[in-house]
Amino acid sequence: MGRILVVVGPQGDAGEIASHLSASRTLAGHEVEVRSGAIETLRALRQRAYDVVVTDPGRSLRDDLALAEEIRQLDPGCRTILLAPSAAPEDVIAAVRQHAFAYFSAPFDHREIADMVAVALREERWRDGIQLISATPHWIQLRVACRLLTAERLIRFMTELRSDVPDDDRFLLMAAFREMLINAMEHGAGFDPEKVVEVTAVRTKRTIVYHFRDPGPGFDPGDLAHAAASTRPDDVLAATERREDLGRRPGGFGMLLVKQIVDELMYSERGNEVLMIKHLA
């Protein structure tokens, strides 16, 4: 059974979030406790071990980052999930630098927070999963361990990083980002947790660019013929049959989704690097 500590204050809705976590089926069997403010939180952490700490969205991010650092000093294994009233690129970068497990900005989806807490409870080798190599508000470069749970963490950070994009467009963009990231982890690294995928996210005035580089040998672009190339039923069936003949799992539809969402996909000659480009209106 995991132990979850929720920090509450005189402002914010952390108390409501704690109630939702306690009632969540995803977290059934886990213990949810509430502490008021940083001092009580640190006192509790000195008395017993907690697996996850969820911060109060009513506090400033600076205070939450300071609290996260103190938590890290007390218990390096404890995961901190930061809740904030808003998100700016600088805030997201600071959260990654501080080794936060995840970051959410208002308005909060209680189910999504509960799901991330559940991920945090399952993830054991998490601290070095996301390595920040270089970061500015418009350019961030990372190395990401090839684990599915680490991918979900990165997608959460990237979702907040692009809070300047309208929700519907951001949802689609993140769906494409997820497909390319998982593809790199699966086909380029075989989901080997000892291997990493390099990810760079760039925001210009007119475009959003993602660069993925996996450690694999690459592929022949002609091999994409085995992916679903269109939404026509006969093409989808033919693609499925080609993959079955080659002994491959069903798939290829993710690339179709990506091509419908983004404006450009560019592969390196070797095939282990890809640029995904979205033009802004």
DODRENBA-438050 format. One record per residue (C-alpha): residue in three letters; chain; y, z, x. Coordinates in nm, 4 decimals. Example, Ala and Ser with C-alpha at 12.3 -4.5 7.8 and 13.67 -1.06 7.14 Angstrom:
<pts>
PT code unit    north       up     east
PT  ALA    A  -0.4500   0.7800   1.2300
PT  SER    A  -0.1060   0.7140   1.3670
</pts>
This chain:
<pts>
PT code unit    north       up     east
PT  MET    A   0.0000   0.0000   0.0000
PT  GLY    A   0.3404  -0.0964   0.1346
PT  ARG    A   0.6552   0.1151   0.1295
PT  ILE    A   0.9820  -0.0464   0.0213
PT  LEU    A   1.3182   0.1286   0.0546
PT  VAL    A   1.6192   0.0027  -0.1411
PT  VAL    A   1.9669   0.1106  -0.0297
PT  VAL    A   2.2047   0.1778  -0.3205
PT  GLY    A   2.5731   0.2614  -0.3299
PT  PRO    A   2.8506   0.3353  -0.5771
PT  GLN    A   2.9110  -0.0371  -0.6150
PT  GLY    A   2.6818  -0.3366  -0.6351
PT  ASP    A   2.3614  -0.3831  -0.8326
PT  ALA    A   2.1040  -0.2510  -0.5850
PT  GLY    A   1.9863   0.0002  -0.8460
PT  GLU    A   1.9066  -0.2839  -1.0825
PT  ILE    A   1.7312  -0.4693  -0.8031
PT  ALA    A   1.5220  -0.1604  -0.7267
PT  SER    A   1.4182  -0.1444  -1.0919
PT  HIS    A   1.3134  -0.5097  -1.0878
PT  LEU    A   1.1146  -0.4593  -0.7681
PT  SER    A   0.9360  -0.1598  -0.9180
PT  ALA    A   0.8462  -0.3623  -1.2281
PT  SER    A   0.7460  -0.6782  -1.0411
PT  ARG    A   0.3813  -0.7818  -1.0747
PT  THR    A   0.4115  -0.9391  -0.7312
PT  LEU    A   0.4660  -0.5930  -0.5853
PT  ALA    A   0.2166  -0.4057  -0.8020
PT  GLY    A   0.0575  -0.1232  -0.6054
PT  HIS    A   0.3448  -0.0949  -0.3589
PT  GLU    A   0.5821   0.1996  -0.3458
PT  VAL    A   0.9554   0.1448  -0.4093
PT  GLU    A   1.1982   0.4205  -0.3102
PT  VAL    A   1.5764   0.4397  -0.3426
PT  ARG    A   1.8222   0.5983  -0.0992
PT  SER    A   2.1983   0.6271  -0.1356
PT  GLY    A   2.3973   0.4897   0.1565
PT  ALA    A   2.3255   0.4380   0.5253
PT  ILE    A   2.3020   0.8055   0.6236
PT  GLU    A   2.0302   0.8873   0.3699
PT  THR    A   1.8516   0.5635   0.4560
PT  LEU    A   1.8372   0.6459   0.8268
PT  ARG    A   1.7326   1.0037   0.7514
PT  ALA    A   1.4444   0.8723   0.5395
PT  LEU    A   1.3407   0.6311   0.8143
PT  ARG    A   1.3234   0.9172   1.0621
PT  GLN    A   1.0931   1.1084   0.8307
PT  ARG    A   0.8453   0.8352   0.7428
PT  ALA    A   0.7682   0.4684   0.8070
PT  TYR    A   0.8782   0.1947   0.5696
PT  ASP    A   0.7659  -0.1658   0.5708
PT  VAL    A   1.0737  -0.3237   0.4105
PT  VAL    A   1.4350  -0.2159   0.3620
PT  VAL    A   1.6503  -0.4019   0.1067
PT  THR    A   2.0232  -0.3488   0.1568
PT  ASP    A   2.2951  -0.2810  -0.0992
PT  PRO    A   2.4925  -0.5963  -0.1940
PT  GLY    A   2.7970  -0.3792  -0.2570
PT  ARG    A   2.8317  -0.3015   0.1144
PT  SER    A   3.0053  -0.5307   0.3620
PT  LEU    A   2.7809  -0.7570   0.5665
PT  ARG    A   2.9179  -0.6014   0.8850
PT  ASP    A   2.7986  -0.2586   0.7679
PT  ASP    A   2.4616  -0.4001   0.6668
PT  LEU    A   2.4171  -0.5684   1.0062
PT  ALA    A   2.4998  -0.2396   1.1790
PT  LEU    A   2.2455  -0.0660   0.9565
PT  ALA    A   1.9876  -0.3349   1.0353
PT  GLU    A   2.0401  -0.2747   1.4077
PT  GLU    A   1.9898   0.0999   1.3648
PT  ILE    A   1.6767   0.0348   1.1610
PT  ARG    A   1.5489  -0.1917   1.4372
PT  GLN    A   1.6067   0.0813   1.6940
PT  LEU    A   1.4225   0.3382   1.4819
PT  ASP    A   1.1338   0.1127   1.3756
PT  PRO    A   1.1103  -0.2393   1.5261
PT  GLY    A   0.8359  -0.3276   1.2790
PT  CYS    A   1.0441  -0.2617   0.9679
PT  ARG    A   1.1663  -0.5781   0.7924
PT  THR    A   1.5265  -0.5838   0.6657
PT  ILE    A   1.6244  -0.8075   0.3737
PT  LEU    A   2.0010  -0.8433   0.3486
PT  LEU    A   2.1754  -0.8828   0.0130
PT  ALA    A   2.5397  -0.9924   0.0186
PT  PRO    A   2.8036  -1.0865  -0.2386
PT  SER    A   2.8534  -1.4270  -0.0741
PT  ALA    A   2.7351  -1.6412   0.2142
PT  ALA    A   2.9284  -1.8159   0.4880
PT  PRO    A   2.7640  -1.9974   0.7814
PT  GLU    A   2.8859  -1.7235   1.0154
PT  ASP    A   2.7145  -1.4618   0.7978
PT  VAL    A   2.3830  -1.6449   0.7940
PT  ILE    A   2.3945  -1.6947   1.1715
PT  ALA    A   2.4709  -1.3249   1.2218
PT  ALA    A   2.1735  -1.2315   1.0030
PT  VAL    A   1.9408  -1.4527   1.2077
PT  ARG    A   2.0774  -1.3101   1.5330
PT  GLN    A   2.0139  -0.9591   1.4036
PT  HIS    A   1.6500  -1.0470   1.3287
PT  ALA    A   1.6909  -0.9928   0.9549
PT  PHE    A   1.3779  -1.0935   0.7690
PT  ALA    A   1.5725  -1.2749   0.4955
PT  TYR    A   1.9202  -1.3136   0.3469
PT  PHE    A   2.0255  -1.3507  -0.0164
PT  SER    A   2.3723  -1.3970  -0.1636
PT  ALA    A   2.4868  -1.3469  -0.5222
PT  PRO    A   2.4014  -1.4355  -0.7906
PT  PHE    A   2.0620  -1.2826  -0.7228
PT  ASP    A   1.7304  -1.4082  -0.8511
PT  HIS    A   1.5277  -1.0882  -0.8811
PT  ARG    A   1.1964  -1.2720  -0.8888
PT  GLU    A   1.2834  -1.4618  -0.5719
PT  ILE    A   1.3785  -1.1374  -0.3960
PT  ALA    A   1.0514  -0.9755  -0.5072
PT  ASP    A   0.8561  -1.2753  -0.3774
PT  MET    A   1.0293  -1.2482  -0.0387
PT  VAL    A   0.9573  -0.8751  -0.0229
PT  ALA    A   0.5910  -0.9606  -0.0869
PT  VAL    A   0.6052  -1.2135   0.1976
PT  ALA    A   0.7560  -0.9458   0.4220
PT  LEU    A   0.4728  -0.7067   0.3376
PT  ARG    A   0.2131  -0.9700   0.4319
PT  GLU    A   0.3796  -1.0979   0.7494
PT  GLU    A   0.2759  -0.9042   1.0592
PT  ARG    A   0.3865  -1.1273   1.3468
PT  TRP    A   0.7322  -1.1994   1.2199
PT  ARG    A   0.9919  -1.0810   1.4714
PT  ASP    A   0.9672  -1.3786   1.7085
PT  GLY    A   0.8959  -1.6268   1.4298
PT  ILE    A   1.2514  -1.7619   1.4256
PT  GLN    A   1.4304  -1.7910   1.7601
PT  LEU    A   1.8004  -1.8775   1.7536
PT  ILE    A   1.8758  -2.1042   2.0499
PT  SER    A   2.2367  -2.1983   1.9774
PT  ALA    A   2.4658  -2.1631   1.6786
PT  THR    A   2.8118  -2.2475   1.5538
PT  PRO    A   2.9171  -2.2692   1.1864
PT  HIS    A   2.8453  -2.6443   1.1955
PT  TRP    A   2.5530  -2.6654   1.4394
PT  ILE    A   2.2504  -2.4392   1.4554
PT  GLN    A   1.9406  -2.4896   1.6693
PT  LEU    A   1.6187  -2.2900   1.6363
PT  ARG    A   1.2582  -2.2679   1.7463
PT  VAL    A   1.0219  -2.1784   1.4639
PT  ALA    A   0.6646  -2.0525   1.4982
PT  CYS    A   0.4181  -2.2704   1.3091
PT  ARG    A   0.3258  -2.0315   1.0311
PT  LEU    A   0.3743  -2.0984   0.6624
PT  LEU    A   0.5360  -1.7607   0.5980
PT  THR    A   0.7830  -1.8222   0.8798
PT  ALA    A   0.8673  -2.1563   0.7224
PT  GLU    A   0.9520  -1.9813   0.3956
PT  ARG    A   1.1853  -1.7460   0.5812
PT  LEU    A   1.3650  -2.0345   0.7500
PT  ILE    A   1.4039  -2.2192   0.4197
PT  ARG    A   1.5694  -1.9073   0.2739
PT  PHE    A   1.8186  -1.8929   0.5620
PT  MET    A   1.8868  -2.2663   0.5352
PT  THR    A   1.9408  -2.2351   0.1612
PT  GLU    A   2.2144  -1.9787   0.2252
PT  LEU    A   2.3561  -2.1820   0.5150
PT  ARG    A   2.4237  -2.4661   0.2724
PT  SER    A   2.5845  -2.2533   0.0009
PT  ASP    A   2.8739  -2.5020   0.0128
PT  VAL    A   2.6522  -2.7620  -0.1572
PT  PRO    A   2.6254  -2.7622  -0.5407
PT  ASP    A   2.3145  -2.5801  -0.6602
PT  ASP    A   2.1267  -2.8823  -0.7976
PT  ASP    A   2.1884  -3.0896  -0.4844
PT  ARG    A   2.1035  -2.7941  -0.2611
PT  PHE    A   1.7728  -2.7395  -0.4430
PT  LEU    A   1.6715  -3.1013  -0.3815
PT  LEU    A   1.7929  -3.0959  -0.0218
PT  MET    A   1.5890  -2.7842   0.0503
PT  ALA    A   1.2836  -2.9423  -0.1116
PT  ALA    A   1.3156  -3.2291   0.1358
PT  PHE    A   1.3786  -2.9878   0.4233
PT  ARG    A   1.0684  -2.7900   0.3325
PT  GLU    A   0.8511  -3.1009   0.3191
PT  MET    A   0.9627  -3.2174   0.6641
PT  LEU    A   0.9255  -2.8711   0.8178
PT  ILE    A   0.5765  -2.8139   0.6756
PT  ASN    A   0.4780  -3.1663   0.7770
PT  ALA    A   0.5837  -3.0944   1.1362
PT  MET    A   0.3963  -2.7635   1.1391
PT  GLU    A   0.0812  -2.9071   0.9842
PT  HIS    A   0.0475  -3.2481   1.1458
PT  GLY    A   0.2400  -3.1874   1.4666
PT  ALA    A   0.1105  -2.8391   1.5482
PT  GLY    A  -0.1958  -2.7867   1.3295
PT  PHE    A  -0.0400  -2.4633   1.2031
PT  ASP    A  -0.1100  -2.3113   1.5447
PT  PRO    A   0.1040  -1.9912   1.5428
PT  GLU    A   0.1384  -2.0132   1.9210
PT  LYS    A   0.3233  -2.3440   1.8903
PT  VAL    A   0.6803  -2.3997   1.7761
PT  VAL    A   0.8803  -2.6633   1.5920
PT  GLU    A   1.2388  -2.7194   1.7040
PT  VAL    A   1.4852  -2.7491   1.4173
PT  THR    A   1.8530  -2.8422   1.4385
PT  ALA    A   2.0904  -2.8392   1.1395
PT  VAL    A   2.4296  -3.0106   1.1675
PT  ARG    A   2.7093  -3.0264   0.9101
PT  THR    A   2.9801  -3.2876   0.9570
PT  LYS    A   3.2629  -3.3768   0.7216
PT  ARG    A   3.0554  -3.6501   0.5586
PT  THR    A   2.6905  -3.5717   0.6299
PT  ILE    A   2.4222  -3.3066   0.6565
PT  VAL    A   2.1743  -3.3811   0.9341
PT  TYR    A   1.8436  -3.2109   1.0126
PT  HIS    A   1.6458  -3.2841   1.3278
PT  PHE    A   1.2805  -3.1806   1.3585
PT  ARG    A   1.0772  -3.1967   1.6790
PT  ASP    A   0.7124  -3.0944   1.6791
PT  PRO    A   0.4810  -3.0417   1.9796
PT  GLY    A   0.2255  -3.2995   1.8659
PT  PRO    A   0.1355  -3.6342   2.0203
PT  GLY    A   0.3300  -3.8208   1.7546
PT  PHE    A   0.2029  -4.0925   1.5235
PT  ASP    A   0.2140  -4.4631   1.4563
PT  PRO    A   0.4795  -4.5332   1.1886
PT  GLY    A   0.2367  -4.7847   1.0423
PT  ASP    A   0.0146  -4.4884   0.9568
PT  LEU    A   0.2607  -4.4068   0.6778
PT  ALA    A   0.0803  -4.6737   0.4804
PT  HIS    A  -0.1671  -4.4022   0.3968
PT  ALA    A   0.1054  -4.2077   0.2172
PT  ALA    A   0.2054  -4.2723  -0.1400
PT  ALA    A   0.4655  -4.5463  -0.1177
PT  SER    A   0.5867  -4.5571  -0.4760
PT  THR    A   0.5528  -4.3895  -0.8113
PT  ARG    A   0.3474  -4.6748  -0.9610
PT  PRO    A   0.0098  -4.5346  -1.0724
PT  ASP    A  -0.1861  -4.8124  -0.9035
PT  ASP    A  -0.0038  -4.7552  -0.5715
PT  VAL    A  -0.0574  -4.3802  -0.5907
PT  LEU    A  -0.4296  -4.4305  -0.6646
PT  ALA    A  -0.4640  -4.6787  -0.3792
PT  ALA    A  -0.2935  -4.4392  -0.1371
PT  THR    A  -0.5253  -4.1590  -0.2472
PT  GLU    A  -0.8315  -4.3779  -0.1959
PT  ARG    A  -0.7121  -4.4857   0.1519
PT  ARG    A  -0.6686  -4.1231   0.2554
PT  GLU    A  -1.0121  -4.0318   0.1162
PT  ASP    A  -1.1719  -4.3167   0.3102
PT  LEU    A  -1.0128  -4.1782   0.6263
PT  GLY    A  -1.1366  -3.8264   0.5496
PT  ARG    A  -0.7850  -3.6929   0.4896
PT  ARG    A  -0.6687  -3.4398   0.2356
PT  PRO    A  -0.4762  -3.5658  -0.0691
PT  GLY    A  -0.1113  -3.6102   0.0177
PT  GLY    A   0.1722  -3.8474   0.0953
PT  PHE    A   0.3706  -3.7645  -0.2165
PT  GLY    A   0.5984  -3.5289  -0.0245
PT  MET    A   0.7317  -3.8148   0.1862
PT  LEU    A   0.7975  -4.0085  -0.1303
PT  LEU    A   1.0017  -3.7135  -0.2554
PT  VAL    A   1.1975  -3.6930   0.0709
PT  LYS    A   1.2834  -4.0624   0.0626
PT  GLN    A   1.4194  -4.0258  -0.2896
PT  ILE    A   1.6394  -3.7288  -0.1963
PT  VAL    A   1.7909  -3.8141   0.1416
PT  ASP    A   1.9745  -4.1268   0.2504
PT  GLU    A   1.8195  -4.1921   0.5902
PT  LEU    A   1.5041  -4.1020   0.7820
PT  MET    A   1.4866  -4.2001   1.1486
PT  TYR    A   1.1804  -4.1468   1.3694
PT  SER    A   1.1647  -4.1386   1.7477
PT  GLU    A   0.9533  -4.3943   1.9325
PT  ARG    A   0.6821  -4.1371   1.9944
PT  GLY    A   0.6921  -4.0257   1.6319
PT  ASN    A   0.7132  -3.6505   1.6877
PT  GLU    A   1.0856  -3.6307   1.6115
PT  VAL    A   1.2694  -3.7181   1.2946
PT  LEU    A   1.6290  -3.7196   1.1740
PT  MET    A   1.6856  -3.6505   0.8056
PT  ILE    A   2.0354  -3.7485   0.6924
PT  LYS    A   2.2120  -3.6764   0.3642
PT  HIS    A   2.5516  -3.8359   0.2998
PT  LEU    A   2.8061  -3.6255   0.1137
PT  ALA    A   3.0159  -3.7641  -0.1703
</pts>
